[in-house]
Amino acid sequence: MSENIPAGISKIFEETEQGTQRSYRRRTPVIGITANQKEGTSRVANHYVKSVINAGGIPLVIPQCSDLSLLGETIEHIDALLLTGGGDISPELLGQETIPQIDCVDEGRDREETALVRMAMQRQMPILGICRGHQVLNAACGGTNYRDIPLEHPAPVLEHSQKAPRNTPTHTVKITRGSLLWRILGTEEIAVNTFHHQGVSTVAPGFVQTAVADDGINEAIEKPMYPILGVQWHPEPMAAEGDEKMLALFRWLTEEAAVYSRAREFHRRELSLDSHCDTPMLFGQKIDIGVRDDRCKVDIPKLRDGKIDAECMVAYIPQRGRDEEETAAAVAMCASITEELAAQIARNSDKAVQVRNRKEAESAKASGKKGIFFGIENGYGIGHDITLLEKYRDKGIIYMTLCHNGDNDICDSAKGNDEHRGLSNFGREVVREMNRLGIMIDVSHASDATFADVLNESRMPFIASHSSCRALCRHKRNLTDAQIKALAEKGGVVQICIYDDFLADDGNADVRTIADHIDHVVETAGVDYVGIGSDLDGGGGVPGCNAANELINITCELIRRGYTDGDLKKIWGGNFLRVMEQVQQTDKTDK
């Protein structure tokens, strides 16, 4: 058959084979490019395509489609979103009246790109918006746009619809020093082209303006700590012709896409586990974990977006009085929360399942469901009745945090009064019984004296389900280097908490600070003794990682720092599950 193929076609096949061989060695990031629609066709200017290729990416045009339900599947096949220029945005979509100056409106494109922005942001996908795309990004995130700059801007403006060729700069913009755009371009001023009469009026909440023209018109927005950037000018004609400054924007997008692609592929392949969230605390607000809800930071849709497979949801019991009446109320509260969590999982059985060990968590992932582990935060929830431990173990509780913010009948808290000087006599019985039953002991919130007593009393390794490093943040809730080393020598694990007050002394933490604490544990004890316990819905969350769908951003930051997939597997649950398995394999005959 090959003898009959013309030489020109054979040469095409040879080039295709070379590309195929490269794709087996590494995955080139795919950049989804939104399209214009004209005369019944979806089209994209070649300058966008060439700029993406020159930046090292694979351009994939997203054609216009009226069925928005298909976009969720589409976006799973790209690693970054490039919103292109084009016609005007419909004022009606933004709740504005139309005006005669509006031209070339395509409401179908407006709807599709707005949906794409939402889905990309839910998944933490890198986004670059150009001209119209810059305005779509702003509007989709709650900002306002000018319908027509000359008509609506309060002061005289430059001519923003230039007649000069597209690759010709006609005015300069000033860039905010220290911004993402400044880091990409390496300058505080740059000459740009301009082809628009609409523009950003009020910057969307959570975004900042990072470039402005001499007339005050917004020229760039970005979302700090997220790979999201919009520019009002058209860099692609100049980038396609080799302009290094403009090409840098596409290189940034492609590099971020490569990191995101690797992070997403890791989470698709490996089991990922967050060891602590307080979402059941919100059940009184009629939260349903199966439904996306802005009132909570953890629900099944957000876990799906963040590629997290298993979540430890705890029955948090606030520390109150220890008289008979209040203790009974705490015991009843603990029972009520765990019962409601079980009921929620039952109602969402097509999306989630309760899991009790590694095998069940892996099985849940394989079936496409989220695995929910049960925990208790504060031993106050068992009152004085040690027999409740076995009942909760039988209901699937995998760990119990010995205390919370205040001493209880088991032990002293980091925020307590050193009542017992560590574990009480009852607390020592609790530790021994948890060892016997195969329930992990959690020392988050415990005092230093309690930590020392657990270290001596427990036969099994134990955990800090949501704690950070005192060497980096001097909160007494955090673990010292000596405690981290002792925990590691015992075979335990510290799960880094992403609560800002436990990450930075000034409270100004972000996703990079989380990675700093992970780095510190790795440097202090090794990568086998660290994990992630978010404390979301219990106060946890920082810029760059503020909800379950943003947990993948920790993976991206660790990839940037050189962590291997093997390291990530340990951090994202492997270490925690190792401790769980060892504790659960305790000799049940030792009764």
C-alpha positions in Angstrom: 0.0 0.0 0.0 2.8 2.4 0.9 4.3 2.1 -2.6 1.2 3.8 -4.0 1.3 6.8 -1.7 2.8 10.0 -3.4 6.1 11.3 -2.0 4.5 14.4 -0.7 2.0 12.5 1.4 4.7 10.2 2.7 6.7 13.2 3.9 3.6 14.4 5.8 3.3 11.0 7.4 7.0 11.1 8.5 6.5 14.5 10.1 3.4 13.2 11.8 5.3 10.2 13.2 8.0 12.5 14.7 5.3 14.5 16.5 3.7 11.3 17.7 7.0 10.1 19.2 7.5 13.4 21.0 4.0 13.2 22.5 4.8 9.8 24.0 7.8 11.4 25.8 6.0 14.4 27.2 2.6 16.0 27.1 2.6 19.4 25.5 0.0 21.7 27.2 -3.2 22.3 25.2 -4.4 25.9 25.0 -8.1 26.2 24.3 -8.8 29.3 22.1 -12.3 30.8 21.9 -13.6 31.5 18.4 -15.5 34.2 16.6 -18.5 33.3 14.6 -19.0 34.8 11.2 -21.0 33.8 8.2 -21.8 30.4 9.8 -18.2 29.6 10.7 -16.2 29.5 13.9 -12.9 31.2 13.2 -9.7 32.4 15.0 -7.0 34.7 13.6 -3.8 32.9 12.8 -1.8 35.2 15.0 -3.4 33.6 18.1 -2.5 30.1 16.8 1.0 31.1 15.9 1.7 32.8 19.2 0.6 29.7 21.1 2.8 27.5 19.0 5.7 29.8 19.4 5.2 29.8 23.1 5.4 26.0 23.2 1.7 25.1 23.4 -0.8 23.2 21.3 -3.6 25.5 20.0 -7.1 24.0 20.1 -9.9 26.1 18.8 -13.2 25.9 20.8 -16.0 26.3 18.3 -19.1 28.1 19.2 -21.8 25.7 20.5 -25.3 26.6 21.7 -25.4 23.6 24.0 -23.5 24.9 27.1 -23.8 21.4 28.8 -21.1 20.2 26.4 -18.6 22.7 27.7 -17.9 20.8 30.9 -16.6 17.9 28.8 -14.7 20.3 26.5 -12.8 22.1 29.2 -11.5 18.8 30.6 -9.5 18.4 27.4 -7.6 21.7 27.7 -5.0 23.0 30.1 -5.5 26.7 29.8 -8.1 29.1 28.4 -7.3 31.9 25.9 -10.2 34.4 25.5 -9.8 36.1 22.2 -10.8 39.5 20.8 -13.8 40.2 18.6 -17.1 42.0 18.6 -18.9 43.8 21.3 -20.4 42.2 24.4 -24.1 42.5 24.7 -25.2 45.1 27.3 -28.3 43.1 28.0 -26.2 40.2 29.3 -24.7 42.6 31.9 -28.1 44.1 32.8 -27.6 47.3 30.8 -29.6 48.9 28.1 -28.4 48.7 24.5 -27.2 51.9 22.8 -26.6 52.8 19.1 -22.9 52.6 19.4 -23.0 48.8 20.0 -22.1 46.7 17.0 -21.3 43.1 16.1 -23.0 41.6 19.1 -23.0 37.8 19.3 -25.0 36.8 22.4 -24.3 33.1 21.8 -20.6 33.8 22.1 -21.2 35.9 25.2 -23.0 33.0 26.9 -20.4 30.4 25.9 -17.4 32.4 27.0 -19.0 33.5 30.3 -19.7 29.8 31.0 -16.1 28.8 30.0 -14.7 31.5 32.4 -16.8 30.1 35.3 -15.8 26.5 34.7 -12.1 27.4 34.2 -12.0 29.3 37.4 -13.8 26.6 39.3 -11.0 24.2 38.2 -8.1 26.7 38.8 -7.2 26.6 35.1 -4.9 29.3 33.8 -6.7 32.1 31.8 -5.5 34.8 29.6 -8.1 37.3 28.2 -7.3 39.6 25.3 -9.2 42.7 24.4 -12.8 41.5 24.3 -11.6 38.5 26.4 -10.3 40.9 29.0 -13.8 42.4 29.2 -15.6 39.1 29.3 -13.3 37.9 32.2 -14.1 41.1 34.1 -17.9 40.9 33.5 -18.1 37.1 34.2 -16.5 37.7 37.6 -18.8 40.6 38.7 -17.1 43.7 37.3 -18.8 46.3 35.1 -17.8 47.4 31.6 -18.3 50.6 29.5 -20.7 50.0 26.7 -18.9 52.8 24.8 -15.8 54.5 26.3 -16.2 57.9 24.5 -19.8 58.1 25.5 -19.6 56.9 29.2 -16.1 57.8 30.4 -16.3 61.0 32.5 -13.1 62.6 30.9 -11.7 62.9 27.4 -10.0 59.7 26.2 -7.4 58.6 23.7 -8.4 57.1 20.4 -8.8 53.4 21.3 -9.8 52.2 17.9 -6.6 52.8 16.0 -6.4 52.9 12.2 -2.8 51.9 12.2 -1.9 48.2 11.4 -2.5 45.7 14.2 1.2 45.1 14.8 1.8 48.8 15.4 1.8 50.3 18.9 0.0 53.6 19.2 0.1 54.4 22.9 1.8 53.3 26.2 0.4 51.8 29.3 1.8 51.9 32.8 2.2 48.6 34.7 2.0 48.2 38.5 5.3 47.2 39.9 5.3 43.8 41.6 2.2 42.6 39.7 2.0 39.4 37.7 2.0 41.4 34.5 5.1 43.3 35.6 6.9 40.0 36.4 5.9 38.6 33.0 7.0 41.7 30.9 9.8 42.9 33.2 8.8 46.6 32.7 6.7 49.3 34.2 5.8 50.8 30.8 5.1 49.3 27.4 3.8 50.4 24.0 0.7 48.7 22.9 -1.9 48.7 20.1 -5.6 49.4 20.7 -8.8 48.2 19.0 -11.8 48.7 21.2 -14.5 51.1 22.1 -15.8 49.0 25.1 -13.7 48.5 28.2 -13.5 47.7 31.9 -15.2 50.3 34.0 -15.2 48.7 37.5 -12.8 45.9 38.2 -14.4 42.7 39.3 -14.2 41.8 43.1 -11.1 39.8 43.9 -9.3 41.3 40.9 -6.9 44.3 40.8 -6.1 46.7 38.0 -2.4 46.3 37.0 -2.1 48.5 33.9 -3.6 51.8 32.8 -3.4 54.1 29.8 -2.6 57.8 30.1 -6.3 58.6 29.9 -7.1 56.4 32.8 -8.7 53.6 30.8 -8.0 50.1 32.3 -5.5 48.1 30.3 -5.0 45.0 32.5 -6.6 43.1 35.4 -5.4 40.0 37.3 -6.4 38.0 40.3 -3.6 37.9 42.9 -2.3 34.4 43.6 -4.2 32.9 40.8 -3.0 32.3 37.1 -5.6 34.7 35.7 -4.8 37.7 33.6 -6.6 40.0 31.2 -5.0 42.6 28.9 -7.0 45.2 26.8 -4.5 45.3 23.9 -3.8 42.7 21.2 -0.4 41.2 21.9 -0.8 38.3 19.3 0.1 40.2 16.1 3.4 41.3 17.6 4.0 38.0 19.4 3.5 36.1 16.2 6.2 38.2 14.5 8.7 37.5 17.3 8.2 40.4 19.7 9.7 38.9 22.9 7.7 41.1 25.3 4.4 40.2 23.8 5.4 36.6 23.3 6.2 36.5 27.0 2.4 36.6 27.8 1.8 33.5 25.8 4.9 31.8 27.3 3.5 32.5 30.7 0.1 31.0 29.8 1.8 27.9 28.3 4.1 27.4 31.3 1.2 27.7 33.7 -0.8 25.3 31.6 2.1 22.8 31.8 2.1 23.0 35.6 -1.7 22.7 35.7 -1.7 19.8 33.3 0.8 17.8 35.4 -1.1 18.6 38.6 -4.4 17.5 37.1 -2.9 14.3 35.7 -1.4 13.5 39.0 -4.8 13.9 40.8 -6.6 11.9 38.2 -4.1 9.0 38.7 -3.4 9.1 42.4 -5.6 9.1 45.4 -5.7 12.5 47.0 -6.9 13.1 50.6 -7.6 16.1 52.8 -7.4 15.0 56.5 -9.6 17.7 58.1 -12.6 19.9 57.3 -15.4 21.2 59.5 -18.2 21.3 56.9 -20.6 19.3 59.2 -20.6 22.3 61.5 -22.7 24.0 58.9 -25.4 21.4 58.7 -27.7 23.6 60.8 -27.8 26.0 57.8 -29.3 23.2 55.7 -26.1 22.7 53.8 -26.3 19.7 51.4 -22.8 18.4 50.6 -24.0 17.1 47.3 -24.8 20.6 46.0 -22.5 23.5 45.1 -23.1 26.1 47.8 -21.2 29.4 48.3 -21.9 29.1 52.1 -19.4 26.3 52.5 -15.9 25.7 51.2 -16.2 21.9 50.9 -18.9 20.1 49.0 -18.8 17.4 46.4 -18.8 19.6 43.4 -15.8 21.6 44.8 -14.0 18.3 45.7 -14.6 17.2 42.1 -13.2 20.5 40.7 -10.2 20.4 43.0 -9.5 16.7 42.1 -9.7 15.7 45.8 -10.8 12.1 46.2 -11.3 11.7 49.9 -12.2 14.1 52.6 -12.1 13.7 56.4 -15.2 15.4 57.7 -15.3 15.8 61.5 -17.9 16.3 64.1 -16.6 19.4 65.7 -17.7 19.9 69.4 -16.9 23.3 70.8 -15.5 23.2 74.3 -18.0 24.4 76.9 -18.7 23.6 80.5 -17.9 20.2 82.0 -20.8 19.8 84.4 -23.1 16.9 83.9 -25.7 18.8 81.8 -23.3 20.5 79.4 -21.2 17.3 79.0 -24.4 15.4 78.1 -25.2 18.1 75.5 -21.8 17.7 74.0 -22.2 13.9 73.7 -25.6 14.3 72.1 -24.2 16.9 69.7 -21.5 14.5 68.6 -24.0 11.8 67.9 -26.3 14.1 66.1 -23.6 15.4 63.7 -22.3 12.0 62.8 -25.8 10.8 62.2 -26.6 13.7 59.9 -23.3 13.2 58.0 -24.2 9.6 57.4 -27.7 10.7 56.2 -26.2 13.2 53.8 -23.9 10.6 52.3 -26.9 8.3 51.9 -28.9 11.0 50.1 -25.9 11.5 47.8 -25.0 7.9 47.3 -24.5 8.4 43.6 -21.7 10.9 44.3 -20.2 9.9 47.7 -19.7 7.0 50.0 -18.4 6.6 53.6 -15.0 5.0 53.7 -13.1 3.6 56.6 -9.7 2.5 55.2 -7.4 2.8 52.3 -9.0 0.0 50.3 -12.4 1.6 50.5 -11.0 5.0 49.6 -9.3 3.6 46.5 -12.5 1.7 45.6 -14.5 4.9 45.9 -12.1 6.7 43.6 -12.3 3.9 41.0 -16.1 4.2 41.0 -16.0 7.9 40.5 -17.4 8.7 44.0 -15.9 10.9 46.7 -14.8 9.0 49.8 -15.8 10.5 53.1 -14.0 9.6 56.3 -15.5 10.4 59.7 -13.6 12.0 62.5 -14.4 13.6 65.9 -12.8 17.0 66.8 -12.6 17.2 70.6 -12.8 14.2 72.9 -15.3 16.3 74.9 -17.8 14.6 72.5 -17.4 11.3 74.4 -17.9 12.9 77.8 -16.8 10.5 80.5 -17.9 7.4 78.7 -15.0 5.5 77.3 -17.2 2.8 75.8 -18.4 5.4 73.3 -15.1 5.0 71.5 -15.9 1.5 70.4 -19.4 2.6 69.3 -17.9 5.4 67.2 -15.2 3.1 65.8 -18.0 0.7 64.6 -19.7 3.7 63.0 -16.5 4.4 61.0 -14.6 7.1 63.0 -11.0 6.9 62.0 -9.5 9.5 64.4 -10.4 11.7 67.3 -8.8 15.0 68.1 -8.2 14.8 71.9 -9.2 18.4 72.6 -10.0 21.7 71.1 -9.6 25.3 72.4 -9.8 24.5 76.1 -8.9 21.8 78.6 -11.3 18.9 78.8 -11.5 15.7 80.9 -8.9 14.0 78.6 -6.1 16.5 78.4 -4.8 20.0 78.3 -5.3 22.2 75.2 -2.8 24.6 73.7 -5.3 27.3 74.6 -6.0 25.8 78.0 -4.9 26.4 81.6 -2.5 23.4 82.0 -5.1 21.8 84.3 -3.8 18.2 84.0 -0.2 19.1 83.0 -0.8 16.9 80.0 -3.0 13.8 79.9 -5.4 13.2 82.8 -5.7 9.7 84.2 -8.9 9.3 82.1 -6.9 10.6 79.1 -4.3 7.9 79.5 -7.1 5.3 79.4 -8.5 7.0 76.3 -5.1 6.8 74.6 -4.8 3.1 75.4 -8.3 2.3 74.3 -7.9 4.2 71.0 -4.7 2.1 70.4 -6.7 -1.1 71.1 -9.6 -0.1 68.9 -7.5 1.1 66.0 -8.6 4.7 66.1 -5.9 7.3 65.3 -5.0 9.7 68.0 -4.9 13.3 66.9 -2.9 15.9 68.8 -3.8 19.0 66.9 -4.9 21.6 69.5 -3.1 19.7 72.3 -0.7 21.4 74.6 3.0 20.6 74.6 2.7 18.6 77.7 -0.2 16.6 76.2 1.9 15.9 73.1 4.7 14.7 75.3 2.4 12.4 77.3 0.8 11.0 74.1 4.3 10.3 72.7 5.1 8.2 75.8 1.7 6.6 76.3 0.7 5.6 72.8 2.0 2.3 71.4 1.0 3.4 68.0 2.0 6.3 65.7 -0.3 9.3 65.9 -1.2 12.3 63.8 -1.6 16.0 63.9 -4.6 16.2 61.5 -4.4 20.0 61.0 -1.3 21.6 62.4 1.6 23.7 61.1 5.2 24.6 62.0 6.0 26.8 65.0 9.4 27.6 63.5 7.6 29.5 60.7 4.6 30.8 62.7 4.9 31.2 66.5 1.4 30.0 67.3 1.4 27.6 70.3 -1.1 25.5 68.3 1.7 24.6 65.9 4.4 21.9 66.3 8.0 22.7 67.3 10.8 21.1 65.3 11.4 18.8 68.2 7.8 17.6 68.1 7.9 17.1 64.3 11.0 15.0 64.7 9.5 13.0 67.6 6.2 12.5 65.6 8.2 11.2 62.7 10.3 8.9 64.8 7.0 7.5 66.1 5.9 6.9 62.5 3.2 9.6 62.6 2.4 12.5 60.3 1.8 16.2 60.5 -1.0 17.4 58.2 -0.3 21.1 57.4 -3.3 23.3 58.3 -4.1 26.2 55.8 -5.5 28.5 58.4 -3.8 31.9 58.0 -3.2 32.5 61.7 -1.3 29.1 61.9 0.8 29.9 58.7 2.1 33.4 59.3 2.7 35.5 62.3 1.0 38.5 60.7 -1.9 36.4 59.3 -0.9 37.3 55.7 -0.5 33.8 54.3 -1.1 32.5 50.8 -0.7 29.3 48.9 3.1 29.8 48.8 3.1 29.9 52.7 1.4 26.5 52.8 4.2 25.1 50.6 6.8 26.8 52.9 5.4 24.8 55.8 5.5 21.6 53.8 9.1 22.4 52.8 9.9 22.9 56.5 8.6 19.5 57.6 10.4 17.8 54.7 13.7 19.5 55.6 13.1 18.7 59.4 11.9 15.1 59.2 11.5 14.0 55.6 8.8 13.8 53.0 7.3 10.6 54.6 5.9 12.6 57.5 3.9 15.5 56.0 0.4 15.9 54.5 -2.4 18.4 54.2 -5.3 19.0 56.6 -7.1 22.1 55.3 -9.4 23.0 58.2 -11.8 24.4 55.5 -15.1 25.5 56.9 -13.4 25.7 60.3 -11.5 28.9 59.4 -9.1 27.5 56.9 -8.4 29.1 53.5 -5.9 31.6 52.2 -5.5 33.5 48.9 -4.6 30.9 46.2 -6.2 28.1 48.3 -9.5 29.2 49.8 -11.9 26.2 49.1 -11.8 22.5 48.2 -11.7 23.3 44.5 -8.5 25.3 45.0 -6.6 22.6 46.8 -5.1 21.6 43.5 -3.2 24.9 43.6 -1.0 23.5 46.4 0.0 20.7 44.0 0.8 23.3 41.4 3.0 25.2 43.8 4.8 22.1 44.9 5.4 21.1 41.3 7.0 24.5 40.8 9.3 23.8 43.7 10.5 20.5 42.2 8.5 17.9 44.1 8.2 14.6 42.2 5.0 12.7 41.7 6.3 10.2 44.3 6.6 13.0 46.8 3.1 14.3 45.9 1.6 10.9 46.4 3.0 10.8 49.9 1.9 14.3 50.8 -1.6 14.0 49.3 -2.6 11.1 51.6 0.0 8.4 51.2 1.6 9.2 54.6 -1.7 9.6 56.3 -3.0 6.3 55.0 0.2 4.6 56.0 -0.4 5.7 59.6 -4.1 4.7 59.4 -3.2 1.2 58.2 -0.7 0.7 60.9 -3.1 1.8 63.6 -6.0 -0.2 62.2 -3.9 -3.3 62.1 -3.4 -3.2 65.8 -3.8 -6.6 67.5 -7.6 -6.8 68.2 -7.0 -9.7 70.6 -5.3 -7.3 73.0 -8.5 -6.6 75.0 
